[in-house]
Amino acid sequence: MPKKLFNINKAIALAPMEKVTDISFRLLCKKFGADIVYTEFINAEGLIRNSIKSKKKMTFFPDERPIGIQLYGALDSSMEKAAKLAEELQPDLIDINAGCWVRNVVGQGAGAGLLKDLKNLYKIVNTVVKAVDLPVTVKTRLGWDEKSIEIIETAKIIQEAGAQALTIHCRTRSQAHDGTPDYKWISQVKNAVSIPIIVNGGITTPQIARDVFLSTGCDGIMIARGAINNPFIFKEIKYFMETGTLLPPPSLPERVNLLIEHLKYSVEFKGERRACLEIRKHYSGYLCDAPNISKLRMKLMGFTEAPPIIETLLDYQNHRLQFEESDDQPH
Ligand SMILES: Cc1cc2nc3c(=O)[nH]c(=O)nc-3n(C[C@H](O)[C@H](O)[C@H](O)COP(=O)(O)O)c2cc1C
C-alpha cells in the first residue's frame, strides 16, 4: 500500500524545469513560499544506465521538502526500475512526466507521446504505483492538439492507475509553451475524478493565480516561467490571496541581494566556475529594471569567479560603481 500523499490545499508549486530547477533555484523559491518543488525531469533510461548526470539531478536537501522527483520514459519496465532508484532517496513523491512536448522525448513515446497511447500511460503509472511505497503523481497536458483534447478521459485513466494527484498544463502538445492556456476544462476534470488537481500554464501574476483558483476550483497551482528571475512570485501570490492587495515590486537592492544569494547557493552545489557561467543567464532577468544594465552585464560577463561578481554587484548597488549615461532602457 503506497504512502498517502500530503494534503494539497491551495498549494503553490514550483514547476519542474530542465536546467532551471536545480537545488539552488529550488531553495530560493522555497524561501519565498513555494509549497511543493520538483526536480528537473530525469530520463529513466539514463538513470538505470547509472548516468551520473541523471543521478545528480535527483539530489535534494531536507529543507526542500515536500519534493517530487520527476521521471520520464516510454517503457514500464524502465520506469519501474528508475522509480525504485528514485525511491532510495525518499522524496515525498514520484512524478511521471506525460507532458513534455520536445521532439526527441515525444519521438520515443515518452512525455506528451504518452497522450497518443493511453494504454501505455495507464501501464506505466500503474507499474510505478505498484513498484514503490511513495505517492505517485502525473503531470500532463490537455491533449495532443486542439482536435484531440481528451483530458477528462486521461484524468480518469491516471486516477484508476493509482496516481494520487494530477497536474494539468492547460495547453496542448502542439502549443508547446506558447498560446493562451485554456483553464475551462479543469472544472469538468474536477467533477470526473477525486484526486487533487494542480493547474499549470500562464500563471505569471497574483491576479491570474487568484482567478485560476476561483474559476477552476483546483487544489493547487504550479508556476514555471513566472518564477524564473522572480522567485518572489510565491510570496506575492500568497500576500494577494490573503489581503486582496499587491505587494510593491521587489526593489533593485532586493533583486541584487537575491542574485548574490542565488550565486552563492550555486557555487556551493555546482562549484565556482560552473556556477559563475550558469548565473549569466539570470543577469538580465534579476536586474531587469536596473539603469545601465547592458554595461553592468558586460562587466559581470567578464568574471568566472564569484568574489568579483559579488563585489561588482555590491558596488553597483551602493553607487560606488558608476557608468557613463547610456541609452539603456529598462526592459
Ligand atoms: C526551461 C523549461 C524547462 C522545462 N522543463 C520541464 C521538465 O523538466 N519537466 C516538466 O514536466 N515540464 C518542464 N517544463 C514545462 C513547465 O513545467 C510548464 O509546464 C510550462 O512551462 C508551462 O508553465 P508556465 O506557463 O508557467 O511556464 C519546462 C519549461 C521550461 C520553460
PDBQT file of the ligand as one rigid body, heavy atoms in Angstrom, charges set to zero:
ROOT
HETATM    1  C1  LIG A 401      13.116  25.933 -19.417  1.00  0.00    +0.000 C 
HETATM    2  C2  LIG A 401      11.955  24.997 -19.187  1.00  0.00    +0.000 A 
HETATM    3  C3  LIG A 401      12.209  23.670 -18.826  1.00  0.00    +0.000 A 
HETATM    4  C4  LIG A 401      11.136  22.786 -18.583  1.00  0.00    +0.000 A 
HETATM    5  N1  LIG A 401      11.408  21.529 -18.142  1.00  0.00    +0.000 NA
HETATM    6  C5  LIG A 401      10.369  20.720 -17.734  1.00  0.00    +0.000 A 
HETATM    7  C6  LIG A 401      10.614  19.465 -17.082  1.00  0.00    +0.000 A 
HETATM    8  O1  LIG A 401      11.759  19.065 -16.850  1.00  0.00    +0.000 OA
HETATM    9  N2  LIG A 401       9.518  18.735 -16.718  1.00  0.00    +0.000 N 
HETATM   10  C7  LIG A 401       8.230  19.156 -16.944  1.00  0.00    +0.000 A 
HETATM   11  O2  LIG A 401       7.277  18.462 -16.576  1.00  0.00    +0.000 OA
HETATM   12  N3  LIG A 401       7.992  20.335 -17.572  1.00  0.00    +0.000 NA
HETATM   13  C8  LIG A 401       9.013  21.121 -17.927  1.00  0.00    +0.000 A 
HETATM   14  N4  LIG A 401       8.754  22.356 -18.461  1.00  0.00    +0.000 N 
HETATM   15  C9  LIG A 401       7.353  22.804 -18.591  1.00  0.00    +0.000 C 
HETATM   16  C10 LIG A 401       6.920  23.570 -17.329  1.00  0.00    +0.000 C 
HETATM   17  O3  LIG A 401       6.975  22.756 -16.182  1.00  0.00    +0.000 OA
HETATM   18  C11 LIG A 401       5.492  24.121 -17.501  1.00  0.00    +0.000 C 
HETATM   19  O4  LIG A 401       4.625  23.034 -17.686  1.00  0.00    +0.000 OA
HETATM   20  C12 LIG A 401       5.360  25.075 -18.684  1.00  0.00    +0.000 C 
HETATM   21  O5  LIG A 401       6.452  25.967 -18.761  1.00  0.00    +0.000 OA
HETATM   22  C13 LIG A 401       4.059  25.865 -18.587  1.00  0.00    +0.000 C 
HETATM   23  O6  LIG A 401       4.040  26.650 -17.429  1.00  0.00    +0.000 OA
HETATM   24  P1  LIG A 401       4.253  28.271 -17.473  1.00  0.00    +0.000 P 
HETATM   25  O7  LIG A 401       3.278  28.798 -18.479  1.00  0.00    +0.000 OA
HETATM   26  O8  LIG A 401       4.023  28.701 -16.048  1.00  0.00    +0.000 OA
HETATM   27  O9  LIG A 401       5.664  28.498 -17.931  1.00  0.00    +0.000 OA
HETATM   28  C14 LIG A 401       9.800  23.224 -18.742  1.00  0.00    +0.000 A 
HETATM   29  C15 LIG A 401       9.567  24.554 -19.138  1.00  0.00    +0.000 A 
HETATM   30  C16 LIG A 401      10.620  25.435 -19.354  1.00  0.00    +0.000 A 
HETATM   31  C17 LIG A 401      10.323  26.851 -19.736  1.00  0.00    +0.000 C 
ENDROOT
TORSDOF 0
